């Protein structure tokens, strides 16, 4: 699956989500998504087989991932500032 930060995805709930951040943690790819039309609707997903994203609800895992998402987003912003 080739999804990058700022890409827009339509999920099974028929909402459009923007990829805010993407991280590799313990050899798995995780995504932080925000609904394009409702900024209060956020999702944390894991990339599974067959190019699918699956919601994650594990609060302990999300607590671990949040700082990683922020760090990755900051890197992306810094790169864009230099261009």
C-alpha positions as CSV (number, residue, x, y, z in Angstrom):
1,X,0.0,0.0,0.0
2,X,1.5,3.3,-1.0
3,X,-0.1,5.9,1.2
4,X,1.7,9.1,2.2
5,X,1.1,11.9,4.6
6,X,-1.6,14.3,3.2
7,X,-3.2,11.7,1.0
8,X,-6.9,11.4,1.1
9,X,-8.6,8.0,1.6
10,X,-12.3,7.0,1.6
11,X,-12.9,4.3,4.2
12,X,-15.8,1.8,4.6
13,X,-17.8,4.4,6.5
14,X,-17.8,6.5,3.2
15,X,-16.0,9.4,4.9
16,X,-12.9,11.1,3.4
17,X,-9.9,11.0,5.7
18,X,-6.6,12.8,5.4
19,X,-3.4,11.0,6.4
20,X,-1.9,13.1,9.2
21,X,0.9,10.8,10.0
22,X,2.3,7.4,9.2
23,X,4.8,5.4,11.3
24,X,6.5,2.1,11.3
25,X,6.4,0.6,14.8
26,X,7.5,-3.0,15.5
27,X,7.6,-3.8,11.8
28,X,3.9,-2.7,11.3
29,X,2.6,0.4,9.6
30,X,0.2,2.6,11.5
31,X,-1.8,5.6,10.3
32,X,-3.3,8.6,12.0
33,X,-6.3,9.8,10.0
34,X,-8.6,12.8,10.4
35,X,-12.0,13.1,8.7
36,X,-11.8,15.8,6.1
37,X,-15.3,17.1,6.9
38,X,-15.4,16.5,10.7
39,X,-12.1,17.2,12.4
40,X,-13.4,15.6,15.6
41,X,-13.6,12.2,13.8
42,X,-10.1,10.7,14.0
43,X,-8.9,7.2,13.4
44,X,-5.9,5.2,14.3
45,X,-5.3,2.3,11.9
46,X,-2.9,-0.5,11.1
47,X,-2.1,-1.6,7.6
48,X,-3.1,-5.2,7.1
49,X,-2.7,-7.7,4.2
50,X,-4.4,-7.0,0.9
51,X,-3.9,-3.2,1.1
52,X,-6.5,-2.7,3.9
53,X,-6.6,-0.5,6.9
54,X,-8.1,-1.7,10.2
55,X,-9.1,0.5,13.1
56,X,-7.1,0.1,16.3
57,X,-8.8,0.7,19.7
58,X,-6.0,-0.4,22.0
59,X,-5.5,2.7,24.2
60,X,-2.1,1.6,25.4
61,X,-0.8,1.2,21.9
62,X,-2.3,4.5,20.8
63,X,-0.4,6.2,23.8
64,X,2.8,4.7,22.4
65,X,2.0,5.7,18.8
66,X,1.0,9.3,19.5
67,X,4.5,10.7,20.1
68,X,5.8,8.8,17.1
69,X,3.0,10.3,14.9
70,X,4.0,13.8,16.2
71,X,7.7,13.2,15.5
72,X,7.0,11.9,12.0
73,X,4.7,14.8,11.2
74,X,7.3,17.3,12.4
75,X,9.9,15.7,10.1
76,X,7.5,16.1,7.2
77,X,6.8,19.8,8.0
78,X,10.5,20.5,8.4
79,X,11.2,19.0,5.0
80,X,8.5,21.0,3.3
81,X,9.8,24.2,4.9
82,X,13.2,23.6,3.3
83,X,11.7,23.1,-0.2
